[in-house]
């Protein structure tokens, strides 16, 4: 099956029912996308499919063949920090960091839809779980990347 991942064509031999998360991690060695809960509750596995934030642990690879898949590895393809990544660093968002790739992908999807999000927009879009509780820093970083005063 042919996948479009981060703008590159990738051929994979996988059962179409296999979760995209395991194709990325196990078959393609793209380990930036994390396994958290396996039931789409935590968001650690969030990637973007055609610009939409999607939980890859419950998304079958067969359902995304031919669609644009973006992982954390492709957030800043030029090797330069994405504005969200720079804001994450400036606001000192990560503590343990495990959930951060999923948070960044959800935030990127949000900013594509709503370039100047309100607190309510952020709360609605960022449903990812952070066990370290850095939600206020996440909000501040999203606003910084959007150029919105916190």
CORQUI-V170598 format. One record per residue. N is the residue number from 1. RES is the residue in one letter. PHI is phi in whole degrees, -180 to 180 (none if undefined). Layout:
# CORQUI-V170598
n=N res=RES phi=PHI
n=N res=RES phi=PHI
This chain:
# CORQUI-V170598
n=1 res=X phi=none
n=2 res=X phi=-102
n=3 res=X phi=-119
n=4 res=X phi=-108
n=5 res=X phi=-116
n=6 res=X phi=54
n=7 res=X phi=84
n=8 res=X phi=-116
n=9 res=X phi=-79
n=10 res=X phi=-130
n=11 res=X phi=-95
n=12 res=X phi=-132
n=13 res=X phi=-102
n=14 res=X phi=-148
n=15 res=X phi=-63
n=16 res=X phi=-57
n=17 res=X phi=-85
n=18 res=X phi=-67
n=19 res=X phi=-61
n=20 res=X phi=-55
n=21 res=X phi=-52
n=22 res=X phi=-75
n=23 res=X phi=-64
n=24 res=X phi=-61
n=25 res=X phi=-75
n=26 res=X phi=-87
n=27 res=X phi=-92
n=28 res=X phi=-112
n=29 res=X phi=55
n=30 res=X phi=-101
n=31 res=X phi=-92
n=32 res=X phi=-67
n=33 res=X phi=-80
n=34 res=X phi=-102
n=35 res=X phi=-90
n=36 res=X phi=-120
n=37 res=X phi=-117
n=38 res=X phi=83
n=39 res=X phi=-129
n=40 res=X phi=66
n=41 res=X phi=-94
n=42 res=X phi=-94
n=43 res=X phi=88
n=44 res=X phi=-61
n=45 res=X phi=-95
n=46 res=X phi=-63
n=47 res=X phi=-129
n=48 res=X phi=-113
n=49 res=X phi=-117
n=50 res=X phi=50
n=51 res=X phi=89
n=52 res=X phi=-93
n=53 res=X phi=-71
n=54 res=X phi=-137
n=55 res=X phi=-84
n=56 res=X phi=-74
n=57 res=X phi=-71
n=58 res=X phi=-119
n=59 res=X phi=-101
n=60 res=X phi=-75
n=61 res=X phi=-64
n=62 res=X phi=-63
n=63 res=X phi=-78
n=64 res=X phi=-115
n=65 res=X phi=-59
n=66 res=X phi=84
n=67 res=X phi=-99
n=68 res=X phi=-84
n=69 res=X phi=-106
n=70 res=X phi=-122
n=71 res=X phi=-110
n=72 res=X phi=-59
n=73 res=X phi=-64
n=74 res=X phi=-103
n=75 res=X phi=-64
n=76 res=X phi=-127
n=77 res=X phi=-63
n=78 res=X phi=-80
n=79 res=X phi=82
n=80 res=X phi=-101
n=81 res=X phi=-62
n=82 res=X phi=-68
n=83 res=X phi=-53
n=84 res=X phi=-67
n=85 res=X phi=-63
n=86 res=X phi=-63
n=87 res=X phi=-66
n=88 res=X phi=-59
n=89 res=X phi=-69
n=90 res=X phi=-61
n=91 res=X phi=-89
n=92 res=X phi=51
n=93 res=X phi=-66
n=94 res=X phi=-70
n=95 res=X phi=-109
n=96 res=X phi=-78
n=97 res=X phi=89
n=98 res=X phi=-61
n=99 res=X phi=-84
n=100 res=X phi=-64
n=101 res=X phi=-64
n=102 res=X phi=-67
n=103 res=X phi=-62
n=104 res=X phi=-62
n=105 res=X phi=-68
n=106 res=X phi=-66
n=107 res=X phi=-66
n=108 res=X phi=-63
n=109 res=X phi=-64
n=110 res=X phi=-60
n=111 res=X phi=-67
n=112 res=X phi=-68
n=113 res=X phi=-80
n=114 res=X phi=-131
n=115 res=X phi=-61
n=116 res=X phi=-127
n=117 res=X phi=-73
n=118 res=X phi=-86
n=119 res=X phi=-59
n=120 res=X phi=-64
n=121 res=X phi=-62
n=122 res=X phi=-65
n=123 res=X phi=-61
n=124 res=X phi=-71
n=125 res=X phi=-86
n=126 res=X phi=-99
n=127 res=X phi=-102
n=128 res=X phi=-67
n=129 res=X phi=-99
n=130 res=X phi=-119
n=131 res=X phi=-67
n=132 res=X phi=-83
n=133 res=X phi=75
n=134 res=X phi=-90
n=135 res=X phi=-58
n=136 res=X phi=-66
n=137 res=X phi=-70
n=138 res=X phi=-60
n=139 res=X phi=-59
n=140 res=X phi=-62
n=141 res=X phi=-68
n=142 res=X phi=-62
n=143 res=X phi=-66
n=144 res=X phi=-63
n=145 res=X phi=-64
n=146 res=X phi=-85
n=147 res=X phi=75
n=148 res=X phi=-104
n=149 res=X phi=-68
n=150 res=X phi=-76
